[in-house]
């Protein structure tokens, strides 16, 4: 089964649907409870290079879950990629406030990272979401990078800039790289919302980044715009839609090369930095 939300609709229709009712508002909720169980894929040190495998916190899409994202990635990406990564799949802090687009394929529960009003002019629970992610990183990290799909990619893309400005993740090590699948800039930024994320892209993002953009993804344009905000981004373009793509031979080599560069970067860190890990 391929979780492709654009297989039977054009991008204009789906984007219109997303703008009109995919992100409803809700009342501010408490996130003082412990973080939800994360689903992990833990590997040993790379047997090929003896370098430390990168630890990655993975953030799922809107009204899905960490378990669903794990299922998609492990079914789509080959062992040649997965065996050299340490992946941690976290559930969002808020139960889904409406219908999920994947109910036909995956059982609940489903979660959201935050909510926004029709037209993205008002956001709810964004700051609570930031606190929730940081709390998990403090308790279960440190993490080297972030992987995000859809809403998780929107969130992940903003975090290096927010961290640089002291607006998020101030108690954890610097985010060293990003993997962004079917992402974009948070739509409300053009209206100055959410306030905490304003300025996240005010200067080029120098965090190493790997972007996946689908030819039939209704967020294709948003993904292309996002790429322009990063310094020397690595981009994989595929023929599918809003989904975790299978890695064909060329894409697999690109992914392997990207993570090899990340492992070298991590191994080259000063011992004073590694001691914080």
Buried (B, 14 or more C-beta within 10 A) or exposed (E): EBBBBBEEBEBEEBBEBBBEEBBEEBEEBEBEEEBBEBBBBEBEEBEEEEBBBBBBBBBBBBBBBBBBBBBBBBEBBEEEBBBBBBBBBBBBBBBBBBEBBBEEBBEBBBBBBBBBBEEBEBBBBBBBBBBBBBBBBEEBBEBBBBBBBBBBBBBBBBBBBBBBBEBBBEEBBEBBBBBBBBBBBBBBBEEEBBEBBBBBBEEEBEBBBBBBBBEBBBBBEBBBEBBEBBEEBBBBBBEBBBBBBBBEEEBBEBBBEBBBBBBEBBEEBEEEEEEEE
